[in-house]
Amino acid sequence: MSNLGGFQVMVVAAKKIGDVVVKVFPRLPKNIVGPLGLLIGVAGGGYIGIRGVEAGIKKITKIAKEKKASKGETFEVTAYGHDKDNDLEFHEGSKFKVLNIIDGNVVLIEKLDDDNNPYVISSEFLKTVSESFAKTFNEPQ
């Protein structure tokens, strides 16, 4: 056993990669293909790994921003709206508070100065009655 450690592992991996590539492309020189193949494999794997982590972080950030942006905030109604499913009427100037966001498009709200709370409303309906809610809920991610 030698004291080369990680270097020895890389040399063995490069030789194995070179053997496989030379079997597929017999005209290529084995002494160059192995290390080059190892370099390309490590670089490609690193690139794919970094892009996967980046995509995951963007997704988590988007979800966190969306929920953070509106949960617990109070919004003012800027346009009349009537939701027939919940028998809920919004008049200009009234206010509602977001209690929870469910799946990004369903919102649990409390209409201030209303005894029949809470309501489960679509975010699309709330965007039509409140400009501030629409801006907050649609902010670029």
N, C-alpha and C positions, 0 to 999 in steps of 0.2 A: 504494500500500500504506500502510495507516495503522499507527499505533503502539498500537492498542487491544489487540492480542494476543488473549488468551483471551476477553475480553469480546466481541470481534467474532465469534469462533467460536460463543459461546453465543447471540448474537442471531440469527445465521444459522440455527442449529439450532432455536431457538424459532420462527422464521418458518416453517421447513419443517414442524415439528410442527403449528403452527397451520394451515397450508394443508391438511394431511391431515385434521385433526380437523374443520375447517370443511366440507370436502367430504362428510364422513360426517354431520355435524350442522350444516346450513347456517344454522340460526337463532342459533347461538352467535357472540358477537362475536370476531373474529379477533385483535384486539389484547390480549385477556385470555386466550384459549385457548392461544396459543402459549407464553407464559411459564409459565402454569399447567401445561400439558402437559409442558414441559421439567422443571419442578420435580417433578411427580409421577413422571416417568420416571426422573430421577436418584435420587429418594428410594426408589422401588420397586426399582431396580437395586441400590442400595446395601444395602437391606434383604435382598434375595435373596442378594447376595454375602456379607454378614456371616453370615447363617444357614448358608450353605454352608460357609464357613470354620469356623464354630462346630461344625457337625456333624462335619466332618473332624477337628477337634482332639479332640472327645469320643471319636470312634472310635479314634484313635491312642492317646489316654490310656488308654482301656479296655484295649486290647491290651497296652500297656506295663505297666499295673498288674497285669494277669492274669499276664503272663510274669514280671515282677519279683517278684510276691508269692510265687511258689513255686519258681522256678528256683534250684537249689543248696541249698534248705532241707531239713532233716531233719525227718521227721514220725514221731510215735509211733502205733502201732496201738492202737486202743481197743476193737475188737470183732473176733471171729474172722471170717475170710473165706477162701474157696477159689475161685480162678479156674481153672476146668477147662481153658480154652483154653491157658493157659501152664503148667499144673500148678504153680501157685504158691499156697502156703498162708501165710496171715498169722495169727499168734497174738497175743493181747493182750500188749502190752509190747514186741513187736518193733518195729524201726525201719526206715524206708526213706528214701532221699534222692532228690529229684527232679533228674534230669539235664537233661531238656529237655521242653518242651511242644510237641506237634505238633497244629496246627489246633484248639487249645483243648480238645479232648475226648480226646486220646490223649496219654499221658504216658510218657516213657522214665524208668525208675527203677532205682536200685540198692538191692537189699534188703541191709541191713547183716548181716554174719555169714552170708553165703550165697555159695557158690562159683559158682553158675550165673547170674551177672549179665551184662548188664543185662536188664531185662524191659520189654516194651511193653504197657502196661495202660490200660484206659479210665479216664478221670477219675471216671466214675460209680461204678465198683467201688471206687476208692480213697476216695471220699467215704463209702462204706458202712463201711469198716474204720477210718477215721481221722477223728475229729471235728475235729482241728486242721487237717487238709488240707481238709476240707469248709468250715470257716470261712474259711480263707485263699482258697480257690478260688472261693467264693461271695460274697466281700466286695462291698458295693455299689459300683458304678462311678460 
